[in-house]
Amino acid sequence: MLFPYKYVSNHEIEKFQIYSNFLFLKVWSRARTPFDSSKLDHFPDLKQKYESFDYITDPKKWGYQFNFQIETIYKECQKLSKSDKKRLRLWYKLNNNIHGLFVNSQKIPITYLMLEVEFPKLSEELKKFYRRLYGNESPFILDEFGNIDTIKRKHYEAFFNLNFDGHEGLCPFCGINHVKGNDHSKLEAYDHLISKGRYAFNSINFKNLAIMCNECNSAYKHEKTILYTKGNVPVRRKAFYPYSKENWNIVFQINFNKPYNRRLKKSDIAINASCVNKTNEVASWNETFGIEERYKAKLLGQFSGQAWYDKFSNGIHNARIKYKNPALTYADWTKDLVSECEESPLVEMNFLKKPFYEECMRQLP
């Protein structure tokens, strides 16, 4: 990931996670006596909504389903021992400490499969509940909850105001595509960093949701697990956390096994990305978002690599005229090109253009 986002703190969107925290930590995992609305006394706002939903005349309404699932999960938790309920609280807190999961590879996130081994019926009901909390079937789209879609639009605006002065931004997961800002009528999707279908409890936690371009979201990431290596035996690892307060600098090195030309193939190019003390994070980023493949494609493309090479190979003639220096060497010209890239590394993929020019210079006879 090329740079972190700034997180929008203290926004109304976070109230949905607060609902979840209360239900899990204060109601379900404390279940002893039969459920009634008094169990919600310490959260009057939620109690009022619970009591307002019509059980009888419209049992298919999402508000009813919300109530029904609250009660169903409560009954399953009643069956558990005190120690089991304590363990569930710890698991819930673990999975909602998103930053901790990204930066500490010793923390193992809890999957629904892990829950199912010990609490099969409870796991089924929790998965049903949490998967529905975010999306078109969410009870939170009801007016009684303030309509999460309306609140999400406000959050989107606040996010772009904070990160990109309100205008379109750059997708930090690839650095190739732009993300639509407040000047657009359409919104980019919020992606679950840790899959809501595979991992428990954090589907509505906006620290687990990040805006990325459609190509990163739909074409490359899908349901990939950022926190594990690929393969038959996945290994836990650290990853870049999108809302980190830490800044990092990824450095790229490009090597061609022959001088650049229009017949060059992917196999003729090597791209190495590195970052001090971030080896696992870089590997996770590369695998999840297909970075090496996508950057190689750019280097071979007519509107990126080929255009850059034309500027490198032919632009020197115009530079000699402009600077009135017929003796301008390719070394000096490359130095100028690299310096231009360093001024704004994230603009027009200058972070990749810079090592490209350096390798073109190295390949000169």
Order of alpha helices (4+ residues) and beta strands (2+ residues): alpha-alpha-alpha-alpha-alpha-alpha-alpha-alpha-beta-beta-beta-beta-beta-beta-alpha-alpha-alpha-alpha-alpha
